[in-house]
């Protein structure tokens, strides 16, 4: 299958319904951090972009939302063509220019403060990171507290960025600025909004 064929295939079969379903799952996950929202495989993007991350990108990105890809995705011409064809999102020149960032290899990701943090007047101009993870239960357990969490919640996404908890503490201090994270696993999604406090289970 050539790049042009891959770019046309694998988008939403029912663009309106599929996008609404994905958007609702993301909003529910953002409102209740640490909960896992199931998400059907609505999209079939080229590798190494996963079905879940691809569906989130199609639901959230458009021609007004610059998108940054990490090196693993940047190297895949078919991925860039697929995203451009199905979402219309322009590729951001730098992470700081991106409204959304797709990360195929979170463990090798650059520091969180390299992405747009928004401004005090426009905190919504920060980057939302979409991290591809193999699962949400085999990594180091993270204790979550904050808005949308009754007491506490626990999540254990696999292969998270180095020094993630320390980086997240700095992210919290920037509020109302700061980045938000969507964790895209094969069978569902979970979110870490900037208002969520995160500790390791040993802390």
C-alpha positions in Angstrom: 0.0 0.0 0.0 1.6 3.3 -1.0 1.5 6.5 1.0 -1.3 8.1 -1.0 -3.6 5.1 -0.4 -2.8 5.0 3.3 -3.7 8.7 3.5 -7.2 8.2 2.1 -8.0 5.0 4.0 -8.7 4.6 7.7 -10.6 7.8 8.5 -13.9 8.0 10.4 -16.6 5.9 8.7 -19.2 8.2 10.1 -17.3 11.5 10.7 -20.0 13.3 12.7 -21.1 10.4 15.0 -17.5 9.1 15.5 -16.1 12.6 16.2 -18.9 13.3 18.7 -18.3 9.9 20.5 -14.6 10.5 20.8 -15.0 14.1 21.9 -17.5 13.0 24.6 -15.1 10.4 25.9 -12.3 12.9 26.1 -14.5 15.4 27.9 -15.7 12.7 30.4 -12.1 11.6 31.0 -11.0 15.3 31.6 -13.9 15.9 34.0 -13.1 12.7 36.0 -9.3 12.3 36.0 -8.0 8.8 36.4 -11.1 7.1 35.1 -10.8 5.1 31.9 -13.3 5.8 29.2 -13.7 3.1 26.6 -13.2 4.1 23.0 -14.0 1.9 19.9 -11.4 1.7 17.1 -13.1 4.3 14.9 -9.9 5.1 12.9 -7.2 3.0 11.2 -4.2 5.3 10.8 -0.8 4.2 9.5 1.8 2.9 12.0 3.2 4.0 14.3 0.1 6.1 15.1 -2.3 4.0 17.0 -6.1 3.7 16.4 -6.9 5.5 19.7 -4.5 8.4 19.2 -5.5 8.7 15.6 -9.2 8.9 16.5 -8.5 11.6 19.1 -6.5 13.6 16.6 -9.3 13.5 14.1 -11.9 14.5 16.7 -10.0 17.4 18.2 -7.8 18.8 15.4 -8.7 21.0 12.4 -7.1 23.6 10.2 -6.9 26.0 13.1 -5.0 23.7 15.5 -1.3 23.3 14.7 -0.2 19.8 15.4 3.3 18.6 16.5 4.5 15.1 16.0 7.3 13.5 18.0 10.3 12.1 16.1 8.9 8.6 15.7 5.7 10.0 14.0 7.6 12.7 12.2 9.6 10.1 10.4 6.5 8.4 9.1 5.4 10.2 5.9 2.2 8.2 5.7 1.2 9.5 9.2 1.7 13.1 8.3 -0.2 12.7 5.1 -3.1 10.8 6.8 -3.5 13.5 9.5 -3.4 16.3 6.9 -5.9 14.6 4.7 -8.4 13.6 7.4 -8.1 16.5 9.9 -6.7 19.4 7.8 -4.4 20.3 10.8 -1.2 22.1 9.8 2.1 20.7 11.2 3.6 23.0 13.9 7.2 24.1 13.4 8.0 23.7 17.1 6.4 22.1 20.1 5.8 25.6 21.5 3.7 26.4 18.4 1.4 23.4 18.8 -2.2 23.3 20.1 -1.9 19.5 20.1 1.1 17.1 20.2 1.0 13.5 19.3 3.6 11.4 21.2 4.3 7.8 20.1 7.2 7.3 22.5 6.4 9.0 25.8 9.4 7.5 27.6 11.7 9.5 25.2 9.6 12.7 25.2 11.1 16.1 25.7 10.3 18.0 28.9 6.8 19.3 29.5 8.0 22.9 29.7 9.1 22.8 26.0 5.4 22.9 24.9 3.2 25.9 24.9 2.1 26.7 28.4 -0.5 29.3 27.4 -0.6 32.8 29.0 -2.2 34.2 32.1 -4.8 35.9 29.9 -5.2 32.9 27.5 -4.4 29.7 29.4 -6.3 27.7 26.8 -3.6 28.4 24.3 -1.4 25.7 25.8 -0.5 22.4 24.2 -2.6 19.3 24.9 -0.4 16.2 24.7 -1.8 13.0 23.3 0.4 10.2 24.6 0.3 6.7 23.1 0.6 4.2 25.9 0.4 0.4 25.6 -1.8 0.2 28.7 -3.0 2.1 31.7 -2.2 -0.4 34.5 1.4 -1.9 34.1 3.4 1.3 34.8 4.4 3.0 38.1 1.2 3.7 40.0 0.3 7.3 40.3 -2.0 8.7 43.0 -4.3 11.4 41.7 -6.1 14.1 43.6 -7.9 17.3 42.7 -11.0 18.6 41.0 -13.3 15.8 39.6 -11.8 13.2 42.0 -13.9 12.4 45.0 -11.0 11.4 47.3 -8.2 10.0 45.2 -7.7 7.8 42.1 -4.9 5.6 40.9 -3.7 5.0 37.4 -0.5 3.3 36.2 0.1 4.1 32.5 3.0 2.3 30.9 6.3 3.9 29.9 5.6 7.5 31.0 8.2 10.3 30.4 11.3 10.4 32.6 10.9 12.3 35.9 7.2 12.7 35.0 5.9 13.3 38.6 8.6 16.0 39.2 7.8 17.6 35.9 4.1 17.6 36.7 4.6 19.3 40.0 6.2 22.2 38.1 3.2 22.1 35.7 0.8 22.5 38.6 2.7 25.5 39.8 2.1 27.3 36.5 -1.7 27.2 36.9 -3.8 28.6 35.2 -1.2 28.0 32.6 0.1 24.5 31.9 -0.4 21.5 29.7 -3.1 18.8 29.8 -2.5 15.2 28.9 -4.7 12.6 27.1 -3.4 9.0 27.6 -4.4 6.9 24.6 -4.4 3.2 25.3 -5.6 0.5 22.9 -8.9 -0.1 24.8 -9.6 3.4 26.2 -8.4 6.8 27.3 -7.7 8.6 30.6 -6.8 12.2 31.1 -4.6 14.3 33.3 -5.8 17.9 33.3 -3.5 20.6 34.7 -5.5 20.8 37.9 -4.8 17.2 38.9 -2.2 16.7 41.6 0.0 13.6 41.1 2.2 11.7 43.5 4.0 8.4 43.3 2.4 5.7 45.5 5.6 5.6 47.6 5.5 9.4 48.3 
